[in-house]
Amino acid sequence: MQKSSAVSGFYKLSPEERLGFVKEFADLTDDEAATLHSMRTLSLDKADKMIENVVGGISHPLGIAVNFLIDGKDYLVPMAIEEPSVVAAASKAAAIARKKGGFRTKYSGSIMRAQIQVVDVDVKKAAKAVMKEKKSIMKKAAEQNPTLLSIGGGPKDLKTRAIKTPSGSMLIVELYVDCKDAMGANAVNTMAEAIAPIIEKATKGNVLLRILSNLATERIAFASATFDKEELGGEYVIEGIIKAYHFADFDQYRATTHNKGVMNGIIAVAMATGQDTRAIEAGAHSYASITGRYRSLTSWKKDRREDLVGSIELPIAVGIVGGSSSVNPSAKIALKILGVKSAGELARVMVSVGLAQNLAALRALVAEGIQKGHMRLHARNIAVSAGAKGGEIDKVAATMVKEKAVKFTRAKEILDEIRK
Ligand code: MEV
């Protein structure tokens, strides 16, 4: 039977009790649980092989977001982040989404694109020459990764684009590679380098850059969820969230902060599972401006029942094989806790968390604003009923709000003091 990720009062448990729950949920071994508990998850020896000039390591807190129900499956979501409230906010939003069936997601597939920059050519002729060699280019690319090929991945297509730049016209040759469950940067870059000589020979030009693009428009994850009106705090809050979304969608300064909130969730899961967080971040912000205007990564509207429906869509290039996720023991354990079976499933969880995070942030921003507004209004009413007139009303109300004591007796006292 599938275990449920819905837990109330998880935050009230001790770290050891929480770990016990996670161990049971994800069938962690004693060793795996002990590794997390020790907070010493990466040995110096391993670290020294990952990057250069290693002198030690740095730890992040690893929290677990609860309540996530995604496409009918329960998830405990590991999140590594230094900022308070993020894990609690995601859990809260997931609990609200759960009431209406949780998150519904889609994934376009794990296609990454390599770019080969050809300069000093007549771009039209060069494009034709490249396409004439398409078969041999694809074959050469495929030969670079027999393992990927054996599981149905590898190069899938080749296209060309011409761009005009201050350095003159250039031909950009783009190789599309299905990376399956790997993030794929190494595989794709190796292919790009391997096919470059064929392209150079065919075009009689010069190849400069041979590198993948982090704007992974062929690797899009999508999630949507419905949030119950009453659970959110009523119509005011829903209207406020929609207006807050429109603010972000039409103002780049707000959109950046709005999307930062989305990335709080996505990057925390990426950190926990050992992903290249910069690749995800770069792709997300580039995708946010793909229409020519930097916009919100999420969108919000009301449905026929007046509940709030949110959706999110962005490129998520992540892997569950290869890279740091296979080396770092805590990343491996985080993937086991999540129980994801493919890179696509991980991407679908990540966008769900991003959507939950955005909902939680907007709700808090809107509701607090509303509360403050209500408080001011209430204070003015009390001031009037205590006998304040004209300019006295705002003075009495402001003092009561400042003192957080909005009461008839206090209003009378303040009024007496003012009149003295
Ligand atoms: C803080 O880390 C994230 C927020 O600023 C996001 C937002 O403003 O939407 C709260």
Boltz pocket constraint, residues with backbone or C-beta under 6 A from the ligand:
constraints:
  - pocket:
      binder: B
      contacts: [[A, 83], [A, 257], [A, 258], [A, 259], [A, 260], [A, 261], [A, 262], [A, 264], [A, 358], [A, 361], [A, 362], [A, 365]]
      max_distance: 6.0
